[in-house]
Amino acid sequence: MLFNIKKITSMFILTISLTQAIQADKGDEKAQKIYSSSTSFSLLMTSGNTQEITLGFDTEQNLKIKKNELKFKGSIIYSQSDGTRESEIYYSHLEYRRSLSSKAYLLGFGRFERNELSGYKYRFALTVGAGYFWTKSKNFELSSELTLGWSKENNIEKIKGTDLKLSFASCLVSTQVKINISSNSELLYQDIFFINLENTNDYRFSSLGSLSVSISRYIALKISHQLKYNHYPVPGFKGTDQYLLSSLVLNF
């Protein structure tokens, strides 16, 4: 009987020790997490008097090792109404960031855009600059970036029926605000001001606002609004585009 009590006590102590060790390992793993992933999917389909389909996909992959961070962003928006293509947009962005302090950092990135229905077959840019967190806490972040670089574009000359290739120096200023409204909801807003340094009439503004609510550790719901304004649009095309999407988000 005494042997059984000792055996049970030993097993109980061993179980507690193993549990604490596993929890400690999980805590260390969370603290040392270097990779994160967020991918959104959206779909809208209608039938009857009108047949419409809208597809949306965007992903963000982050890899962080000490003071170095590598980010990849990619998105696709496609919509069709009664067999006619209404939107077809592709975007990708690869960025490297090097922290100088808890608030300041250097960055460089390349990005690619394609949107023939807005007048350009591609817009490609390489740029370098710096960023700064004006405030950074658990529930609120405010940051700004200033970069200079080189842009290359292939625009569609709708009136002449030909393509026009451009290459020029450019400047980009952006601001981002992130607010954790509660333990499971986040509000994000970003605006970007782009200017062609060789033609100051060619400036552009884009903004992205989103509200996401987590329904589990890995799944969230998100609604987002994106605005793109071109002060000097490609001739024959409109200068403003807007998109409103409701998405299912997978986080890892």
Order of alpha helices (4+ residues) and beta strands (2+ residues): alpha-beta-beta-beta-beta-beta-beta-beta-beta-beta-beta-beta-beta
